[in-house]
Amino acid sequence: MEAILALEDGTILHGEGFGASATAVAEVVFNTSMTGYQEVLTDPSYHGQMVVMTTPHIGNVGVNAEDVESSQPWVQGFIVREISPLVSNWRATESLPAYLARHGIPGISEIDTRSLTRHLRAAGVLKGALSTDGTPAARLVELAQNWAGLDGRDLVQEVTCADLHTWEEGTAPAWEPASLHGVAAGAPLVVAYDFGSKWNILRRLTSYGCRVVVVPAHTPADEVLALSPAGVFLSNGPGDPAAVTYAAAAVRRFLTTEIPLFGICLGHQILGLALGGRTYKLKFGHHGGNQPVKDLVSGRVQITSQNHNYAVDPDSLPAQAEVTHWNLNDGTVEGLRLKDRPVFSVQYHPEASPGPHDADELFARFVVALAR
């Protein structure tokens, strides 16, 4: 089927459609990962966005039940250079086009994704409308221009879990010591706030020996404290961090205690806001698995997986907070910690699935803090 992608600045791209017959309106961002499209599709942090994959050939390994990061795909649309008509992985249970069609998500292929990515880098994040159902191009431009966008919107409420629940699944990769697998009796309890958490974060916490209880994003801090946790985790998630005011309020309450806190991505931004800092929107965000980050404590440079459109303003942070990581591409804040208590966060994803795994040690650092 014919597909059309129209951007708010009037750019119109024609290609071949796949997935669902539908029209979607969302922010258009690009992802530079060479592998892991299934993890990208199912990352709740992409809610409200459609993704351009810069790797030209997508879909050849199909879709399977083991590699998802949540119970459903969250992207609003998928944009690729070439979609594979064949599936050649023994674990696959269906093709990528069939998977997207089943979930009502449209896709477009046979367009110049390199040119589109360069356009987004120059212009910044743009609103777009993608149609595979015959909607005229002029109408799609109007839809993109009239869409409210994501700034100021609380998308966390749309992706968080409905109820408190326990998490018991871990991971057992070959590169990891067997002693880290499983949860022993009397293991420390970590309460994880679900702002749109990727499942592999919860797997990593469990694999490092934590008992994990997941709570909805709007859970008051006092309800969490009543569970007597050894630590609190703040997850990734979609949208504008400044709109998630209830989460920042909960973190401010935790900061009056000595409970260790660890935040990733949106959790990092919420910690910055709870400390009195500010967040701002990046020109085109960081989306991909090849972002270089310098750890100022160790001096090491890590290659990291990232997915965020907002960042913490370092000049807005109070004196008790210090920046611990910088992005070597654009100099944005990638991590912070408090000087007087076990509270730290990173903007990137140390749990990255399928990788890289350079920063997995941060989970060990959190577990050490739990034992003190």
C-alpha positions in Angstrom: 0.0 0.0 0.0 1.1 3.6 -0.6 2.3 5.5 2.4 2.9 9.2 3.0 4.9 10.9 5.8 4.3 14.7 6.1 6.2 17.0 8.5 4.9 20.2 10.1 7.4 22.2 8.0 5.7 21.0 4.8 8.2 18.2 3.9 6.3 15.3 2.2 7.8 11.9 1.6 6.1 9.1 -0.4 6.9 5.4 0.2 5.5 2.0 0.6 3.3 1.2 3.6 3.5 -1.8 6.0 1.9 -2.6 9.3 -1.6 -1.2 9.9 -3.8 0.8 7.5 -4.0 3.9 9.7 -3.0 7.5 10.2 -0.8 8.5 13.1 0.4 11.9 14.4 3.5 12.2 16.6 7.0 13.6 17.1 9.4 12.3 14.6 12.8 11.2 16.0 15.7 9.1 14.7 17.4 6.1 16.3 21.0 5.2 15.4 21.0 1.7 16.9 22.1 -1.0 14.4 20.3 -3.8 16.3 17.4 -4.1 18.7 14.5 -2.6 16.7 12.1 -4.8 18.8 13.3 -3.3 22.0 12.9 0.2 20.5 9.3 -0.5 19.5 8.4 -1.8 22.9 10.1 0.9 25.0 7.4 3.0 26.7 9.6 6.0 26.5 8.7 6.2 22.8 5.0 6.8 23.5 4.0 9.8 21.5 6.7 9.5 18.9 7.4 7.8 15.6 10.9 6.5 15.0 13.2 6.7 12.0 15.7 3.9 12.0 19.0 4.9 10.5 20.1 1.3 9.9 18.8 0.7 6.3 17.6 -2.9 6.6 15.0 -3.6 9.3 12.9 -6.6 10.1 15.0 -9.6 9.0 14.9 -11.2 12.4 11.2 -10.8 12.9 9.6 -10.5 16.3 9.7 -12.9 19.3 8.3 -12.9 22.8 11.7 -12.9 24.6 13.1 -9.5 23.5 10.3 -7.2 24.3 10.7 -4.4 26.9 6.9 -4.1 27.7 3.6 -5.8 27.0 3.1 -3.9 23.7 4.8 -1.6 21.2 4.5 2.1 22.1 5.7 3.9 19.0 3.0 5.7 17.0 4.7 4.9 13.6 7.8 3.3 12.2 9.9 4.7 9.4 12.6 2.6 7.6 14.6 2.5 4.4 13.8 -1.1 3.6 11.6 -3.6 5.4 12.5 -7.2 5.1 9.7 -9.4 3.6 11.4 -12.5 5.0 12.1 -13.6 8.6 15.3 -15.6 9.2 15.6 -16.0 12.9 14.7 -19.3 14.6 13.2 -17.5 17.6 10.8 -15.4 15.6 7.1 -16.0 16.0 5.9 -13.5 13.4 7.1 -10.9 10.9 7.6 -7.2 11.9 4.9 -6.0 9.5 2.4 -8.5 10.9 3.3 -7.5 14.5 2.7 -3.8 13.8 -0.5 -4.5 11.9 -1.8 -6.5 14.9 -1.2 -3.5 17.1 -2.6 -0.9 14.8 0.7 0.8 14.0 1.5 2.1 10.5 4.9 2.0 8.9 6.6 3.5 5.8 9.5 2.1 3.9 11.4 2.9 0.6 12.2 6.5 1.7 15.6 8.1 2.1 16.0 7.8 5.9 19.6 9.3 5.7 18.2 12.5 4.2 15.3 12.5 6.7 17.7 12.1 9.6 19.9 14.9 8.3 16.8 17.1 8.0 15.8 16.3 11.6 19.3 17.1 12.9 19.2 20.5 11.2 15.6 21.5 12.0 15.3 19.7 15.3 12.4 17.5 16.5 9.4 18.0 14.1 5.8 16.9 14.4 4.7 14.6 11.7 1.7 12.6 10.3 2.1 9.2 8.8 -0.6 7.6 6.7 -1.1 4.3 5.0 -4.9 4.6 4.6 -5.0 7.1 1.7 -5.2 10.4 3.7 -4.1 13.2 1.3 -0.6 14.8 1.8 -2.1 18.3 2.3 -4.4 17.0 5.1 -1.4 15.2 6.8 0.6 18.5 6.9 -2.4 20.1 8.6 -2.6 17.3 11.1 1.0 17.7 11.9 0.9 21.4 12.3 -2.3 21.4 14.4 -1.1 18.6 16.8 -0.4 19.9 20.3 2.9 18.1 20.7 4.4 16.6 23.8 5.7 19.6 25.7 3.9 20.0 29.0 2.1 16.7 28.6 2.1 14.0 31.3 2.4 10.8 29.3 3.5 8.7 32.3 -0.1 8.2 33.3 -0.7 6.5 30.0 2.1 3.9 30.3 2.4 3.2 34.1 1.1 0.0 35.6 -2.3 0.0 37.2 -1.4 -1.7 40.5 1.4 -2.6 42.8 3.0 -6.0 41.8 6.2 -8.0 42.4 8.8 -8.7 39.8 10.8 -12.0 39.9 12.3 -12.5 36.4 16.0 -12.1 36.1 18.7 -12.4 33.4 21.6 -14.8 33.1 23.9 -13.7 30.3 27.1 -15.6 29.7 29.3 -12.7 30.6 27.9 -12.4 34.2 29.0 -14.3 37.3 26.5 -17.0 38.2 26.4 -15.8 41.8 24.3 -12.8 40.7 21.4 -14.9 39.4 18.3 -15.2 41.5 17.0 -13.7 44.7 18.0 -15.2 48.1 15.8 -15.2 51.2 16.2 -11.9 53.0 17.3 -10.0 49.9 17.0 -6.2 50.0 13.6 -4.9 48.9 13.7 -2.3 46.1 10.5 -0.4 45.3 10.6 0.6 41.6 8.5 3.5 40.4 7.0 2.6 37.0 7.1 5.8 34.9 7.2 3.5 31.8 9.9 1.1 33.0 11.7 -1.1 30.5 11.5 -4.7 31.7 15.2 -5.2 31.5 15.8 -2.7 34.2 13.7 -4.9 36.5 15.5 -8.0 35.3 18.8 -6.4 36.2 17.7 -5.4 39.7 16.5 -9.0 40.3 19.7 -10.5 38.8 21.7 -8.5 41.3 19.8 -10.1 44.1 17.1 -7.6 44.9 13.5 -8.3 45.7 11.6 -5.9 43.4 8.1 -4.4 44.0 6.8 -2.2 41.2 4.4 0.6 42.0 2.4 3.0 39.8 3.9 6.4 39.1 1.3 8.3 41.2 2.0 6.2 44.4 2.6 8.6 47.3 6.0 8.4 49.0 4.5 7.5 52.4 2.9 4.4 50.9 6.3 3.4 49.6 8.0 4.1 52.9 5.4 1.9 54.6 6.8 -1.0 52.7 10.2 -0.5 54.5 12.3 -0.6 51.3 16.0 -0.8 51.4 16.1 1.4 48.3 13.9 3.2 45.8 14.3 3.1 42.0 13.1 5.7 39.6 12.5 4.4 36.1 12.6 5.7 32.5 9.4 6.9 30.8 8.0 9.2 28.1 7.2 12.8 27.7 8.0 16.1 29.5 9.5 15.5 32.9 8.3 18.9 34.2 4.7 17.7 33.7 5.2 14.8 36.2 4.9 17.0 39.3 3.6 14.2 41.6 6.8 12.2 41.0 9.1 15.0 41.9 7.0 15.6 45.0 7.5 11.9 46.0 11.2 12.1 45.5 11.5 15.3 47.6 9.9 13.3 50.4 12.5 10.5 50.0 15.3 13.0 50.1 14.3 13.7 53.7 15.3 10.1 54.6 18.5 8.2 54.2 17.0 5.6 51.7 19.3 5.1 48.7 17.8 6.3 45.4 18.8 5.3 41.9 17.2 6.9 38.8 17.5 6.2 35.1 16.5 8.5 32.2 13.2 10.1 33.2 14.0 9.1 36.8 17.2 11.1 36.5 15.3 14.1 35.2 12.7 13.8 38.0 15.5 13.7 40.6 16.9 16.9 39.1 13.5 18.6 39.4 13.0 17.3 42.9 16.4 19.0 43.9 15.1 22.3 42.6 16.7 22.0 39.1 15.3 22.6 35.7 15.0 20.5 32.6 15.0 21.6 28.9 14.3 20.1 25.6 17.2 19.0 23.3 17.2 20.0 19.7 16.7 16.4 18.4 17.4 14.3 21.5 19.6 11.2 22.0 18.2 8.0 20.6 20.5 5.1 19.9 23.1 2.7 21.2 26.4 4.5 20.5 26.5 7.6 22.7 29.9 8.2 24.4 29.7 9.3 28.1 32.5 10.2 30.4 32.4 9.0 34.0 34.0 11.9 35.9 34.6 9.8 39.0 36.5 6.9 37.3 37.7 8.8 34.2 36.4 6.0 32.0 34.4 6.6 28.8 31.4 4.3 28.3 29.5 3.7 25.1 25.8 3.9 26.1 22.3 3.4 25.0 20.1 6.4 25.2 16.5 7.5 24.5 15.5 11.0 25.7 14.5 14.4 24.4 15.0 16.4 27.6 18.1 17.1 29.8 18.9 18.5 33.2 20.3 22.0 33.3 23.6 21.7 35.4 23.6 25.4 36.4 20.2 24.9 38.1 21.3 22.2 40.5 21.9 23.0 44.2 25.4 22.8 45.8 24.8 19.4 47.4 24.4 17.9 43.9 27.4 17.2 41.6 27.5 16.2 38.0 29.1 12.8 37.6 28.8 12.1 33.8 29.0 14.2 30.7 27.9 13.4 27.1 31.0 13.7 24.9 29.0 14.5 21.8 27.2 17.6 23.1 28.3 18.2 26.7 24.9 17.6 28.3 24.5 16.1 31.8 24.4 12.3 31.8 24.6 11.7 35.5 24.5 13.3 39.0 24.7 12.4 42.6 24.3 13.9 46.0 27.4 14.5 48.1 25.9 13.7 51.5 23.7 10.6 50.9 23.4 7.5 48.6 21.4 9.2 45.8 22.5 9.1 42.2 21.1 8.9 38.7 22.1 8.6 35.0 20.4 9.9 31.9 21.4 6.8 29.8 20.4 3.1 30.0 22.9 0.8 31.9 20.4 -2.0 31.4 20.5 -1.7 27.6 19.1 -4.6 25.8 20.6 -5.8 23.5 23.5 -3.5 24.6 26.0 -2.1 25.1 26.7 -3.3 28.6 29.5 -0.9 29.6 27.5 0.7 32.4 25.9 -2.3 34.0 28.1 -1.8 37.0 25.7 1.0 38.2 23.3 -1.7 39.4 26.1 -3.2 41.5 26.8 0.3 42.9 23.1 0.6 43.9 23.2 -2.8 45.6 26.2 -1.9 47.6 24.4 1.3 48.8 21.5 -0.9 49.9 23.7 -2.9 52.2 25.0 0.1 54.1 
